[in-house]
Structures are given as structure tokens and as C-alpha cells.
Amino acid sequence: MGYVTRFDVDAEYLSQFDIKVVGGKEHAEYWIPAEQLEEFNDHIIGDIEVIATYRDE
């Protein structure tokens, strides 16, 4: 099972991280080091919204 989520992050904080393209230009994503995940979570603004769910068939 997988989830697609949407949430806002403080832009100034987020600017320190690199954007990586994986597969194609539509798959650009921020790479957050695992050791900084708790700090990253502290910079999430508002709620985390689940916008899609994928299940094994």
C-alpha cells in the first residue's frame, strides 16, 4: 500500500535541501536526510492531507 500526501513546509527552511529528479522532470522531489527528519517535521505548516491511496490488487 502507498500514499500520496500534500503539506506545506516553511520555504526558508526547505531552501537548504537539494531537489533531485528521479525518472523524469515530473518527479522532482526534495531529499531530506533521515537524520534531519524530526527537524523537518517541526517545520511542517498545518495539516498533512492524503490525496491518493494505492493498494495491491
Backbone as JSON, one array per atom type, in Angstrom:
{
  "sequence": "MGYVTRFDVDAEYLSQFDIKVVGGKEHAEYWIPAEQLEEFNDHIIGDIEVIATYRDE",
  "N": [[0.85, -1.16, 0.0], [0.46, 2.28, -0.67], [0.81, 5.81, -0.19], [-0.05, 9.1, -1.27], [0.82, 12.24, -0.28], [0.09, 15.65, 0.77], [1.43, 18.68, 1.88], [2.39, 21.71, 3.56], [5.53, 23.36, 3.93], [7.79, 25.36, 5.75], [9.22, 27.7, 3.69], [11.74, 28.99, 3.79], [13.24, 27.33, 5.49], [13.12, 24.96, 3.98], [14.63, 25.59, 1.75], [17.29, 24.9, 2.1], [17.73, 22.33, 1.27], [18.53, 19.96, -1.33], [17.05, 19.55, -4.56], [16.1, 16.7, -6.23], [15.9, 14.95, -9.31], [14.13, 12.21, -10.27], [13.75, 9.7, -12.48], [12.0, 11.27, -14.31], [11.37, 14.71, -15.34], [8.99, 15.4, -14.13], [9.09, 14.21, -11.73], [10.39, 15.58, -9.64], [11.85, 16.06, -6.49], [12.32, 16.94, -3.05], [15.18, 16.01, -1.2], [15.49, 14.85, 1.91], [17.69, 14.35, 4.47], [17.74, 11.41, 6.51], [18.54, 11.72, 9.19], [17.7, 14.27, 9.71], [15.0, 14.29, 9.76], [13.17, 14.55, 11.93], [13.53, 17.24, 12.65], [12.76, 18.4, 10.22], [10.02, 17.67, 10.21], [9.14, 19.35, 12.24], [8.91, 21.72, 10.9], [6.74, 21.59, 9.28], [3.8, 23.06, 8.12], [0.57, 23.44, 9.23], [-1.92, 20.94, 8.38], [-1.35, 17.51, 7.29], [-2.32, 16.19, 4.28], [-3.89, 13.41, 2.85], [-3.9, 12.57, -0.44], [-4.12, 10.57, -2.31], [-4.45, 7.01, -2.49], [-2.84, 3.93, -2.87], [-3.3, 0.55, -3.5], [-2.35, -2.91, -3.29], [-3.35, -5.11, -5.84]],
  "CA": [[0.0, 0.0, 0.0], [1.21, 3.52, -0.69], [0.02, 7.03, -0.03], [0.45, 10.37, -1.77], [0.4, 13.26, 0.68], [0.36, 17.04, 0.45], [1.57, 19.51, 3.06], [3.22, 22.91, 3.41], [6.74, 23.42, 4.74], [8.41, 26.67, 5.78], [10.06, 27.81, 2.5], [13.11, 29.35, 4.15], [13.86, 26.1, 5.99], [13.2, 23.98, 2.89], [15.59, 26.02, 0.74], [18.62, 24.32, 2.35], [17.79, 20.96, 0.74], [18.63, 19.78, -2.77], [15.95, 18.92, -5.3], [16.6, 15.63, -7.1], [14.95, 14.48, -10.33], [14.23, 10.75, -10.36], [12.89, 9.17, -13.53], [11.67, 12.3, -15.28], [11.26, 16.03, -14.72], [7.76, 15.49, -13.33], [9.35, 13.55, -10.45], [11.35, 16.36, -8.84], [11.5, 15.95, -5.07], [13.34, 17.31, -2.08], [15.8, 14.9, -0.48], [15.71, 15.21, 3.29], [18.45, 13.29, 5.14], [16.98, 10.74, 7.58], [18.89, 12.26, 10.5], [17.07, 15.58, 9.87], [13.56, 14.14, 9.57], [12.41, 15.12, 13.06], [13.6, 18.69, 12.49], [11.9, 18.7, 9.07], [8.63, 17.56, 10.66], [8.83, 20.54, 13.04], [8.7, 22.86, 10.0], [5.51, 21.4, 8.52], [2.79, 24.07, 8.48], [-0.79, 22.94, 9.06], [-2.2, 19.5, 8.35], [-0.9, 16.66, 6.2], [-3.52, 15.71, 3.59], [-3.72, 12.25, 1.97], [-4.63, 12.9, -1.67], [-4.31, 9.34, -3.09], [-4.04, 5.77, -1.85], [-2.61, 2.85, -3.81], [-3.35, -0.76, -2.84], [-2.04, -4.07, -4.12], [-4.59, -5.69, -6.37]],
  "C": [[0.9, 1.23, 0.0], [0.27, 4.71, -0.61], [0.73, 8.2, -0.72], [-0.09, 11.43, -0.82], [0.76, 14.65, 0.17], [0.42, 17.8, 1.76], [2.47, 20.68, 2.75], [4.38, 22.84, 4.38], [7.27, 24.85, 4.64], [9.44, 26.78, 4.64], [11.51, 28.14, 2.82], [13.88, 28.12, 4.66], [14.11, 25.13, 4.84], [14.29, 24.32, 1.88], [16.99, 25.43, 0.93], [18.81, 22.94, 1.72], [17.84, 20.96, -0.78], [17.35, 19.18, -3.32], [16.59, 17.93, -6.26], [15.49, 15.25, -8.09], [15.18, 12.99, -10.5], [13.25, 10.25, -11.42], [12.61, 10.17, -14.63], [11.42, 13.61, -14.57], [10.0, 16.21, -13.88], [7.93, 14.84, -11.95], [10.46, 14.26, -9.68], [10.9, 16.33, -7.39], [12.66, 16.44, -4.2], [13.88, 16.05, -1.41], [16.17, 15.39, 0.9], [16.5, 14.08, 3.95], [17.67, 12.72, 6.33], [17.29, 11.33, 8.95], [18.3, 13.64, 10.74], [15.54, 15.5, 9.8], [12.75, 14.74, 10.7], [12.39, 16.64, 12.98], [12.72, 19.14, 11.33], [10.44, 18.69, 9.48], [8.21, 18.77, 11.49], [8.55, 21.76, 12.18], [7.5, 22.66, 9.07], [4.48, 22.39, 9.05], [1.41, 23.47, 8.22], [-0.86, 21.43, 9.03], [-1.54, 18.81, 7.16], [-2.15, 16.03, 5.59], [-3.15, 14.5, 2.72], [-4.56, 12.53, 0.73], [-4.83, 11.69, -2.59], [-3.81, 8.16, -2.26], [-3.91, 4.7, -2.92], [-2.53, 1.54, -3.06], [-2.94, -1.84, -3.82], [-3.34, -4.67, -4.6], [-4.55, -7.19, -6.3]]
}
